[in-house]
Amino acid sequence: MMPCEPKPKVGIIGSGNFSCAIAKRLTNAGYQVVIGSRRPRNLSEVDTCLCNVTVTSLEDCVKQVSIVFLAIHFENYNDCLSNHEDLFTGKIVVDVSNRLKVPKHRSNAEYLSCLLPNANVVKGFNVISAYAMENQFAGGSQEVFIASDNIGAREKVSVIARDMGFVASDWGLLQSARRIESYPLKIFPGWKMPILFTVGIFNVWLLYIIFIYFVKTTAYRWDQIFVKVLNKPLCMTAITVYACTYLPSSFASAFQLFHGTKHINFPNWLNRWLLTRKQLGLIAFALVCVHVIMSVLIMSPTYLSSWYQSTTIVIPGNRTDDVTIPIKTWMVWKGEAACLLGILAFVCMCIIALSTLPSVTKTLNWREWRFVQSKLGHITLFLSMCHVVIMGAPGWAKGGPIKTVQSITFLSLIIPFFTLFFKIIFSLPCINSYVQRIRRGWETSYSKCRAKCSQKHATFGKVYSKPVDKDTSSEEDMMMGSHEEFSCECQDTSIV
C-alpha cells in the first residue's frame, strides 16, 4: 500500500466564530490548524473541540503555514495586513469575507490581492455559514465557490474543501469573486419577474371572475369566495403560466428563421423570458397543487352539481301534496372525464417537477432530460387543455357563441392553444430541419447575414471583414465552392 501524503498545516487569521468553525472542520478532516490572532488566547477553554489547535501571533502563524484562511472583516484588512506584506510572499491566502452590499467595481478578494501582491489570493468559503461549517447536518448548500488567478492555488483549496466534506466548484479567475460575493446577498435570484407576472395574471383573472359571477350576474354568495370562487382564477392562472413556460421557444425559433442565423442576440425581453422558464414552470406546478387540494375539498354534488346524476324521490301524499326530494347519485361522464384528465396532467407535471431536482437531473442524459422537459411538458399542456374543454364544453353548447367567448374556460384556453399550435408548426419536418440547420451554424444567405462576424473561405483562407456579397465577390471565388464552404465566426456568441 502506498503511504498517504501528509496534509499541509493550515493557518487561520482571526479568532471569531467563523474562524473557530473552520478550525473544527479542518481538525476533523485531519489537518493541523494554527490560529493567528493579535490577542492570542486559549480557545480550548471556550470550546473543547479546539484543544488540538495552536493559537499564536499573526506573524508566527503565517511563518508556519503555506495556506492561510483570512477570517477577519473586510474593513480590517488594511490595518491588520499592511505591515506584514512580506510574510505572505508565495503563500495561498483564502478570503472568506462578505459585504453588506453587492460589489460593483472591485471585490474584497481583488482588494486583498492589491494589499498582498506577492500572495496567491483565493476566494472561497464565503457562501458557507459558521453554523453550517460546524454542523454537518445543517441545511443550505454544501457547495464552495472558488476563484483565483493561480490554478495551483485553486486546486489546493479545492482539495481542502473536498476533505472538509464540501463540494468544490471552480469559478476560474479572481474577477469571478464579484459574482461569488454577490451570491449570498441575493434572495431567490431569477424569481422576481416570474412572481410578479404570476400575480398580475392572477389579479386579471380574479377581477374578471368577480365581474362575471358577482357584478354581471349573482351566481355565488360572497362567503364562497375563499375556496369555491378562488379556485377558478387559481387554475386559470396555472394553465396560463404553464403555457407561457413553453411559448418563448416558439418565438426564439421564429426569430432565428426570420434572421436566417443564430449569431444575432435575442431581444432583451425574449432573452429574459427564456431564462425564467424554469421558475414559471415551478410556479405553475405550485398553483396546480393548490388547485388539486381545493378541488378535493369541494368534490361534492353541492358544489359540482353538473358532475353528478340528478334524480328525485317522491313520497306520495295522503291528505297533502306529494313530497319530492331531489338527490344526486352517480358521477356523470363530465365528472369522470374531467377527473381522469386532471389526474393524468397532474401526474405528468409531478414527473416534470421532479426532473428539475439536481439529484434527479444528474441521473438523466441530455436526451432523457429533453424528452421530459419538452415533449412530456407539451403532452401535459394538452391534457390540461382537454381537462378544461371537458368542463366547459357542455356550457358552450347551451350558451351559444357569445356566452362561449365570454366564458372563463374558453378564455383560459387561448394562450395554451397558440402555444401548442406554434409547437406543432415548428415541429413539422420541413420547418424543424431548417431550424436545426440554423442552430448548427448554417446561414440562409451570406448576402443577407446581419451578424457582425468575419467569414473565412475554406479553400483559400481569405478573411472578409464584412458579410460576403455574391454580387461583389469575384467570379473565381463564386465558382470554387458553394456558400456552405464558408464558416461564420461571430464576435458575440452569447445566444442560446
Beta strands, then each sheet from edge to edge (+ up, - down):
strand 1: 10-13
strand 2: 33-36
strand 3: 54-56
strand 4: 67-70
strand 5: 92-95
strand 6: 120-123
strand 7: 143-148
strand 8: 167-170
strand 9: 308-315
strand 10: 323-331
strand 11: 453-457
strand 12: 463-464
strand 13: 486-490
sheet 1: 3+ 2+ 1+ 4+ 5+ 6+ 7- 8-
sheet 2: 9+ 10-
sheet 3: 12+ 11- 13+
end
